[in-house]
């Protein structure tokens, strides 16, 4: 739909809109406290309950799950991610769904996603339909676009996974104004994950947003005691550092993360998720 030009007489509105656009440019693009604490290297991450929002080909075929997540960036309540995701294995493949919201009443981005995953002789494949909806507050309009995401994965040898994903491959656009249209994030990544017995997990990604330089991402997870794991990760472009802990049982799990941006002016971003599996 067409939208009205922005009213720059609202400086507070403009400030948060600018923050939203800037932040979306370096889009977190990663949900889940475990996933962020591992440096956002999720292309081949096994046992991720947030694969619906990462690589749908990595959705678990063994267990049903429901997960809840929230993170606040740099101490600003206006810059908050909230999401819910669920997966349900069937004899025909894994069905997934998720809802995501970022921002506040002045500017917010919302996603509604459904996914499907299956496998054949060790080769895993998945796809997701993602409806993106952006709202500019104070009557300045909203935009919507439907994107298609795809993912592939395979276990090369015992405990070694390779995975790749691409987001919005149909190049959707929304919010055309004066012949200029905004595009949802389009990215491509490929990565590896290696599980060393039950003690260590190493994961790494090469990530490319079409608008920005290549980002290298990596993380490690270590078993501290039974069910308790510590994690640390790093990303480049932009440079961020993250660390966290997780306590997970067969039925439930809770994970926390703290992420620090390279810019010292920006504070720490704390996040938390809760997972239920059965």
Protein Blocks (a to p, Z undefined) as FASTA:
>chain_A
ZZddddfklmmlmmmmmmmmmmmmmgnkigcjklmmnoopaklmghiaklmmmcmklpcf
kbccdddddddeehiaklccdddddddddfkbccddddddeddfkbccddddddddddee
hiacdddddddddddehhnapaddddddddddddfbghiacddddehklopaehiaehia
cdddddddddddddehjlbccdddddddfkbccdddddddddfbghiacdddddehiadd
ddddddddfkbccdddddddfblkbccdddddddddZZ
